[in-house]
Amino acid sequence: MSDARTEILGAVRSALESGEPRTAAHLKELKARIKQSVPHVQPQLDDDLLSQFCGKHVAVHGTYERVERSEVAAAVLRHLKGLDIPPVLLLGGGVILDQVQWPQEVVIERRQAQKEDRVAVSEAFAGIAETGTLVMLSGADRPSSHNFLPDDHIIVIDRARVVGLQEDAWTWVRGLPGRGPRAIQLITGPSKTGDIEQTIQYGAHGPRRVHLVVVEDSA
């Protein structure tokens, strides 16, 4: 191990050891500070948050369809048929997805994603109208690999889960019971890079396409 690496790791260990313990009093103080914090300057948004959210998603090269809850499976199949992709899905969990009745021709797999997988279908925790960003929570039935490895990511979101600003989404996250998810991913459109000859390339570090199925009717 190089001297520089040893020095860096030693500094990290020292900082961790000297940190304050997470006592009940410390956690109470931290929660109070969060509750009393005041957001900085925020943009003014229109009342129609859903339309703004969808518009921002399209602006970053995403696509979407707005459907009723009973039409989720049909919407997913329409999207795949338009791209000539077989209906073989890596399926995540969620309030909406757990209730979908999939046709017999659809092949469903529930596992971690691998680089050979083509399509993942997930359910978003929230959408942020300010930027068109999707908030994805990891879990036993929501592998983070679904967000990164398949070429095509279809994300189902309840319109009631669309908030105006990023701060609103984090308020929801902090209100989750228990210790919360191990990982939180923020997705704003398909993966892209301009590093190759300053030409935008999609699928650099994640899906080439991100398609939303927006459920209009809440349960």
Secondary structure, 3 states (H helix, E strand, C coil): CCHHHHHHHHHHHHHHHHCCCCCHHHHHHHHHHHHHCCCCCCCCCCCCHHHHHHHHHHHCCCEEEEECHHHHHHHHHHHHHHCCCCCEEEECCCCCHHHCCCCCCCEEECCCCCCCCCEEEEECCEEECCCCEEEEECECCECHHHHCCCCEEEEEEEHHHEECCHHHHHHHHHCCCCCCCCCEEEECCCCEECCCCCCCEECCCCCCEEEEEEECCCC
